[in-house]
Amino acid sequence: MKKFFVLMVVMAVTAVMPASAQGVKIGVKGGLNNTQMKFDKSVFDAENRFGWFAGPIVKVDLPITGLGIDIAGLYDQRETKVNDETIQQKSILVPLNARLNLGLGDAAGIYVSAGPQFGFNIGDDEFKWKDKENYENTFQLKKSSFSINLGAGIYLSDHLEVGFTYNIAMGKTADATFKDALKTATTNDETKAKAWTISACYYF
């Protein structure tokens, strides 16, 4: 269902382009993210880690002054340290944002944006290890995710913009299990990931 929705979004953006051909810009986007992972219980201790992302982006300015949309396909790689184990997540992200541009001059201004983001895991989805007390830990990433982006930034010319985004997970990012190998007692836990990102876009 999520993949179908992404396909429909791409088709909708494509349909908009001919009606606003003068406002279509293609570019590249890249940046850094800082992931925050929070568990429902305190069994696991998680540390924030930085990651990076990059990929193509399409921006469409709509006929209504100041309004637009953008859609990107980003390769995203991030790490989180959980109980001394480094968890690396590799994903393809598809963010779709509605945006409002507020000009400060002929070629510069600020913008605010918001919209859904779909993520698809393309790396390892399960990590296992034993701690010093011989407890077995399992951390399993979801195959897909859905989240919401809230962002703002500045555009310095027709070609360059810099912004930041707060990404809020709307569902589980992973399941975690803490198993006592001696007592065979198992505790399931759920985690949601939030992330701050800073990015730069260059439009051709």
Buried (B, 14 or more C-beta within 10 A) or exposed (E): EBEEBBEEBBEEBEEBEEEBEEBBBEBBBBBBBBBBBEBEEEBBEBBBBEBBBBBEBBBBBBEEEEEBBBBBBBBBBBBBBBBEBEBBBBBBBBBBBBBBBEEEEEEBBBBBBBBBBBBBBBEEBEBEBEEEEEBBBBBBBBEBBBBBBBBBBBBEEEEBBEBEBBBEBEEBBBBBBBBEEEEEEEEEBBBBBBBBBEBBBBBE
